[in-house]
Amino acid sequence: MPLWVKATGKWGSILVIIALVITLLKQLIAFIGFVTGAIKLLIILVFVAVIVGVGFLALRAWNGRKRFEN
């Protein structure tokens, strides 16, 4: 086997491993971005639900007070 084929095989496999590690890190960063985006959306939805719940309770209390006044 010629020497350049041996050298290419060794360096090629090292470069492939480096490329795979870089690709894995890019995918990991993208996944973390997706998860943080989902958490942000969940926090916003919970906040909106709390605001709507407080509004509903205030409206219910206001309607209940109107009934007792009449």
N, CA, C and O of each residue as an XYZ file, in Angstrom:
280
protein
N       0.856     -1.176      0.000
C       0.000      0.000      0.000
C       0.901      1.238      0.000
O       1.796      1.360      0.836
N       0.660      2.148     -0.935
C       1.509      3.347     -0.997
C       1.395      4.180      0.279
O       0.397      4.133      0.998
N       2.448      4.935      0.525
C       2.525      5.740      1.740
C       1.457      6.832      1.773
O       0.904      7.117      2.835
N       1.156      7.450      0.623
C       0.177      8.542      0.618
C      -1.224      8.036      0.923
O      -2.034      8.792      1.460
N      -1.542      6.777      0.600
C      -2.855      6.219      0.927
C      -2.965      6.013      2.436
O      -4.013      6.272      3.028
N      -1.867      5.540      3.063
C      -1.860      5.379      4.515
C      -2.042      6.717      5.209
O      -2.851      6.831      6.130
N      -1.303      7.726      4.780
C      -1.379      9.049      5.403
C      -2.763      9.657      5.200
O      -3.317     10.267      6.115
N      -3.313      9.494      4.018
C      -4.640     10.032      3.738
C      -5.683      9.334      4.591
O      -6.612      9.977      5.080
N      -5.547      8.059      4.773
C      -6.494      7.315      5.592
C      -6.471      7.773      7.044
O      -7.519      7.948      7.665
N      -5.279      7.963      7.576
C      -5.150      8.388      8.971
C      -5.674      9.807      9.146
O      -6.493     10.056     10.030
N      -5.217     10.738      8.320
C      -5.644     12.133      8.452
C      -7.108     12.308      8.063
O      -7.816     13.144      8.625
N      -7.544     11.521      7.109
C      -8.955     11.594      6.706
C      -9.881     11.176      7.832
O     -10.913     11.810      8.051
N      -9.531     10.125      8.544
C     -10.377      9.676      9.651
C     -10.376     10.688     10.792
O     -11.399     10.886     11.447
N      -9.233     11.329     11.031
C      -9.181     12.369     12.065
C     -10.050     13.550     11.663
O     -10.778     14.095     12.493
N      -9.983     13.952     10.393
C     -10.810     15.064      9.916
C     -12.296     14.713      9.953
O     -13.123     15.579     10.237
N     -12.645     13.468      9.674
C     -14.045     13.045      9.740
C     -14.532     13.098     11.187
O     -15.650     13.544     11.445
N     -13.716     12.655     12.119
C     -14.105     12.717     13.537
C     -14.290     14.168     13.972
O     -15.245     14.474     14.686
N     -13.397     15.064     13.558
C     -13.540     16.487     13.895
C     -14.819     17.046     13.281
O     -15.536     17.798     13.940
N     -15.117     16.695     12.038
C     -16.334     17.171     11.383
C     -17.576     16.646     12.096
O     -18.556     17.377     12.240
N     -17.550     15.406     12.540
C     -18.684     14.848     13.272
C     -18.885     15.548     14.619
O     -20.021     15.798     15.023
N     -17.798     15.863     15.308
C     -17.903     16.576     16.587
C     -18.473     17.974     16.361
O     -19.319     18.424     17.133
N     -18.021     18.668     15.313
C     -18.542     19.999     15.007
C     -20.030     19.927     14.678
O     -20.806     20.767     15.134
N     -20.431     18.937     13.895
C     -21.841     18.774     13.549
C     -22.678     18.463     14.783
O     -23.784     18.983     14.935
N     -22.155     17.622     15.657
C     -22.864     17.303     16.902
C     -23.054     18.546     17.759
O     -24.134     18.758     18.309
N     -22.017     19.368     17.878
C     -22.108     20.592     18.672
C     -23.104     21.576     18.063
O     -23.844     22.234     18.794
N     -23.130     21.683     16.731
C     -24.094     22.562     16.081
C     -25.519     22.094     16.349
O     -26.400     22.907     16.629
N     -25.746     20.795     16.263
C     -27.079     20.258     16.523
C     -27.469     20.426     17.986
O     -28.633     20.680     18.295
N     -26.502     20.286     18.884
C     -26.759     20.468     20.313
C     -27.133     21.915     20.615
O     -28.033     22.168     21.415
N     -26.453     22.857     19.985
C     -26.777     24.274     20.166
C     -28.165     24.573     19.615
O     -28.927     25.317     20.233
N     -28.503     24.003     18.463
C     -29.837     24.207     17.891
C     -30.909     23.611     18.800
O     -31.969     24.212     18.975
N     -30.650     22.448     19.377
C     -31.616     21.819     20.280
C     -31.815     22.657     21.534
O     -32.944     22.819     21.998
N     -30.737     23.187     22.085
C     -30.842     24.040     23.271
C     -31.635     25.296     22.934
O     -32.437     25.751     23.749
N     -31.428     25.859     21.756
C     -32.213     27.012     21.320
C     -33.687     26.680     21.215
O     -34.530     27.484     21.612
N     -34.014     25.509     20.688
C     -35.408     25.089     20.582
C     -36.038     24.904     21.956
O     -37.171     25.327     22.187
N     -35.307     24.276     22.860
C     -35.840     24.035     24.210
C     -36.059     25.353     24.947
O     -37.083     25.526     25.608
N     -35.117     26.279     24.844
C     -35.301     27.566     25.523
C     -36.460     28.338     24.898
O     -37.183     29.032     25.613
N     -36.653     28.236     23.602
C     -37.802     28.881     22.960
C     -39.112     28.283     23.447
O     -40.078     29.007     23.686
N     -39.146     26.965     23.593
C     -40.355     26.315     24.102
C     -40.634     26.717     25.546
O     -41.790     26.906     25.923
N     -39.593     26.847     26.352
C     -39.770     27.268     27.746
C     -40.280     28.703     27.808
O     -41.151     29.016     28.620
N     -39.748     29.573     26.960
C     -40.221     30.957     26.910
C     -41.709     31.000     26.532
O     -42.487     31.732     27.143
N     -42.088     30.230     25.541
C     -43.492     30.185     25.125
C     -44.375     29.665     26.249
O     -45.472     30.181     26.462
N     -43.914     28.657     26.965
C     -44.669     28.111     28.089
C     -44.833     29.145     29.198
O     -45.907     29.256     29.789
N     -43.785     29.895     29.481
C     -43.867     30.939     30.504
C     -44.870     32.013     30.092
O     -45.652     32.482     30.918
N     -44.851     32.401     28.828
C     -45.800     33.405     28.345
C     -47.229     32.887     28.458
O     -48.120     33.622     28.883
N     -47.459     31.624     28.080
C     -48.808     31.056     28.167
C     -49.293     30.975     29.614
O     -50.462     31.245     29.886
N     -48.416     30.608     30.538
C     -48.792     30.557     31.949
C     -49.109     31.961     32.460
O     -50.062     32.139     33.218
N     -48.329     32.950     32.059
C     -48.571     34.325     32.472
C     -49.932     34.802     31.959
O     -50.696     35.415     32.705
N     -50.236     34.524     30.693
C     -51.535     34.912     30.133
C     -52.662     34.196     30.872
O     -53.697     34.803     31.148
N     -52.483     32.926     31.196
C     -53.513     32.182     31.918
C     -53.747     32.774     33.307
O     -54.886     32.847     33.767
N     -52.677     33.196     33.975
C     -52.828     33.813     35.302
C     -53.580     35.137     35.183
O     -54.468     35.412     35.990
N     -53.242     35.955     34.200
C     -53.923     37.239     34.001
C     -55.402     37.010     33.709
O     -56.252     37.701     34.270
N     -55.723     36.051     32.839
C     -57.118     35.751     32.520
C     -57.842     35.219     33.758
O     -58.994     35.576     34.003
N     -57.180     34.377     34.530
C     -57.786     33.848     35.750
C     -58.086     34.931     36.763
O     -59.153     34.927     37.376
N     -57.158     35.862     36.949
C     -57.381     36.967     37.881
C     -58.523     37.850     37.378
O     -59.360     38.292     38.166
N     -58.558     38.104     36.085
C     -59.656     38.888     35.513
C     -60.995     38.197     35.695
O     -61.993     38.844     36.011
N     -61.021     36.887     35.497
C     -62.258     36.130     35.671
C     -62.732     36.178     37.123
O     -63.922     36.362     37.380
N     -61.814     36.015     38.066
C     -62.180     36.082     39.483
C     -62.672     37.477     39.874
O     -63.623     37.603     40.646
N     -62.031     38.525     39.348
C     -62.459     39.890     39.644
C     -63.849     40.143     39.074
O     -64.687     40.753     39.740
N     -64.105     39.685     37.856
C     -65.422     39.857     37.234
C     -66.495     39.096     38.011
O     -67.606     39.591     38.202
N     -66.153     37.896     38.451
C     -67.092     37.100     39.238
C     -67.419     37.772     40.575
O     -68.571     37.789     41.007
N     -66.398     38.319     41.214
C     -66.617     39.010     42.477
C     -67.443     40.276     42.267
O     -68.295     40.608     43.092
N     -67.194     40.975     41.176
C     -67.938     42.198     40.878
C     -69.406     41.870     40.614
O     -70.297     42.575     41.089
N     -69.660     40.791     39.848
C     -71.044     40.376     39.585
C     -71.720     39.885     40.864
O     -72.910     40.131     41.062
N     -70.993     39.208     41.719
C     -71.553     38.741     42.992
C     -71.916     39.894     43.908
O     -72.925     39.833     44.612
N     -71.112     40.939     43.909
C     -71.390     42.107     44.730
C     -72.613     42.847     44.204
O     -73.385     43.392     44.993
N     -72.805     42.876     42.880
C     -73.977     43.542     42.294
C     -75.268     42.842     42.716
O     -76.281     43.496     42.966
N     -75.229     41.517     42.794
C     -76.422     40.767     43.174
C     -76.828     41.071     44.607
O     -78.018     41.177     44.905
N     -75.848     41.212     45.502
C     -76.171     41.465     46.911
C     -76.657     42.882     47.145
O     -77.388     43.136     48.102
N     -76.252     43.829     46.265
C     -76.677     45.214     46.431
C     -78.141     45.389     46.055
O     -78.831     46.220     46.646
N     -78.621     44.630     45.095
C     -80.010     44.791     44.625
C     -80.955     44.133     45.516
O     -82.161     44.169     45.271
